[in-house]
Amino acid sequence: MIKISINPERTALVIIDLQKGIAKGRILEPFSGEQVVKNASRLVSEMRRKGSFIVAVHVGSRDGKDMPSVNSESSMHMSNMPNDWMDIVPELSITDNDHVILKHSWSAFYGTDLDLQLRRRHIDTIVLCGISTNIGVESTARDAFHHNYNQIFATDAMAAMNVKEHENTLEFIFPRMGIRATTEEIIESLQNK
């Protein structure tokens, strides 16, 4: 087990796609959307209290025309989504002092001001959580790695469509880019500061 050391003032919590259309009413594994939201909410509360930068990322489009449209075997269509599909879940208690990003692709870095906002605040470490482990979270993690951020992955504050997808990313991808830890381990490391 690698010891986690977090300087809250140089750390951002980046929450991927915990929005009504993704976190609510879907079957996710190995944790339910409710469990992921609960753990992410605990991280928001503790990290905000310690002075960390909170970033809530959601994905969507009003007309679908600003989303990637490539030929693939499986694609997501934004048409016919309910009006509140993109709304961030209220359990996160996002405030006006937090940063909210609307993305149109998998990564929270692609086509957004995330890197700029982190650098302006002298952030060097990201705690990453959300849905889906192997898509939005992993894509963001890969870009964070290329931008040279230290990363801590909140392993019980993320989920995927099935256990195999979740575990593949946790076992083979994340250890190459950062440190894996539970919500409790992250909170404990904050309390030692």
Residue, then its C-alpha position, 0 to 999 in steps of 0.5 A: m500500500i502506497k501512503i497518500s500525502i495530500n496538500p489540500e490547497r494544491t489539490a483539486l477534486v475532479i468529479i466526472d459526470l455525476q449528473k442525473g442522466i448518468a448517476k441516477g437509474r442506471i445499473l452500474e458495477p461494482f458500486s451503484g450510482e447511489q454509492v458513488v454519489k454518496n462517496a463523492s459527496r463525502l469527498v466534496s465535503e471534506m476536501r472543501r472544508k480543507g481548502s481544496f478546489i472542487v470541479a464538477v464536470h458534466v457531459g452533454s449538448r443542447d442539440g448534439k452537434d458539438m459532440p463527436s460523431v465518428n463511426s463506431e459500433s456503439s455511440m451515444h446520441m443526445s437526442n430525446m434526453p430529458n431536460d434535466w439529464m445534464d443536471i449535476v446531482p444535488e447530493l454533491s452540494i455544488t456551490d458558486n465557489d466551485h468550478v463547473i465544466l460542461k464537456h462534449s467528449w469523454s475527457a474533462f480536459y478536451g475543449t474545456d478550461l480545466d487545465l487553465q483553471l488548475r494551473r491558475r490555482h497552482i494545483d499539482t494533484i487531482v483526486l479523480c472520481g465519477i462515472s464511468t471508470n473506463i470512459g470519462v474518468e479514464s480519459t480524463a486521467r490519461d489527459a491529466f497524466h499528459h499534463n503532468y498532474n499527480q493523481i489519486f483515484a477514489t476507487d469506491a467513488m467510481a463505477a462502470m457499466n460492468v465489473k470487468e470494465h471497472e476492474n480493468t481500468l483500476e488494475f491495469i491503467f490507473p497504477r501507471m498514472g497515479i495512486r489508487a485509494t478508497t474514499e476513507e483513505i483519502i479523507e484520513s490523509l486530509q485529516n492528517k493535515 
